[in-house]
Amino acid sequence: MSCRNTIEEISSYLNGELDPELKRTIEAHLKMCHNCRVVLDTTRKTIELYCDGKLFPLPDVVRSRLHEALERKWQGKKQ
């Protein structure tokens, strides 16, 4: 199974909506592919954070850096 196919099925995998054979194929790929494991773990954590519904305050330094990065990106698109 390719990385592309694995990533296309990540949502179904996490929801437990795969047939057993496809699930085994994906799990075999995940054992060998670090990048797909990272995508899986990140997706799982994002869902957990989103579903938890709790807001986490950003430290002022992080908030400022994020704001500056977004401002630079926005200015670049205006030109």
C-alpha positions as CSV (number, residue, x, y, z in Angstrom):
1,M,0.0,0.0,0.0
2,S,1.3,3.5,-0.9
3,C,1.5,6.4,1.5
4,R,-1.1,8.2,-0.6
5,N,-3.6,5.4,-0.2
6,T,-2.9,5.1,3.5
7,I,-3.5,8.8,4.1
8,E,-6.7,8.7,2.1
9,E,-8.0,6.0,4.4
10,I,-6.8,7.6,7.7
11,S,-10.2,9.0,8.6
12,S,-11.9,5.7,8.0
13,Y,-9.2,3.9,9.9
14,L,-9.6,6.1,12.9
15,N,-13.4,5.7,12.8
16,G,-13.1,1.9,12.6
17,E,-14.9,1.9,9.2
18,L,-12.5,-0.4,7.3
19,D,-13.0,-4.0,6.3
20,P,-10.6,-6.2,8.2
21,E,-8.3,-6.9,5.3
22,L,-7.8,-3.2,4.4
23,K,-7.2,-2.5,8.1
24,R,-4.4,-5.1,8.3
25,T,-2.9,-3.7,5.1
26,I,-2.9,-0.2,6.5
27,E,-1.5,-1.4,9.9
28,A,1.3,-3.2,8.1
29,H,2.2,0.0,6.2
30,L,2.1,2.0,9.4
31,K,4.6,-0.3,11.0
32,M,7.1,0.4,8.2
33,C,6.4,4.0,7.4
34,H,7.3,6.7,9.9
35,N,5.8,9.5,7.9
36,C,2.3,7.9,7.8
37,R,2.5,7.2,11.5
38,V,3.2,10.9,12.1
39,V,0.1,11.8,10.0
40,L,-2.0,9.2,11.9
41,D,-0.8,10.4,15.3
42,T,-1.2,14.1,14.4
43,T,-4.7,13.5,13.0
44,R,-5.7,11.5,16.1
45,K,-4.4,14.2,18.4
46,T,-6.1,17.0,16.4
47,I,-9.5,15.1,16.6
48,E,-9.0,14.6,20.3
49,L,-8.3,18.3,20.9
50,Y,-11.1,19.4,18.7
51,C,-13.6,17.0,20.3
52,D,-12.5,17.9,23.8
53,G,-13.6,21.5,23.1
54,K,-11.2,23.0,25.6
55,L,-9.4,26.2,24.6
56,F,-5.7,26.4,25.5
57,P,-4.4,29.9,25.9
58,L,-1.3,30.7,23.9
59,P,1.7,32.3,25.6
60,D,2.1,35.9,24.6
61,V,5.3,35.2,22.7
62,V,3.7,32.5,20.7
63,R,0.6,34.6,20.0
64,S,2.7,37.5,18.9
65,R,4.9,35.3,16.5
66,L,1.7,33.7,15.1
67,H,0.1,37.1,14.5
68,E,3.3,38.4,12.8
69,A,3.6,35.4,10.6
70,L,-0.1,35.7,9.5
71,E,0.4,39.4,8.9
72,R,3.4,38.7,6.6
73,K,1.4,36.0,4.7
74,W,-1.5,38.3,4.3
75,Q,0.6,41.2,3.1
76,G,2.3,38.9,0.6
77,K,-1.0,37.9,-0.9
78,K,-2.1,41.5,-1.3
79,Q,0.8,42.4,-3.6
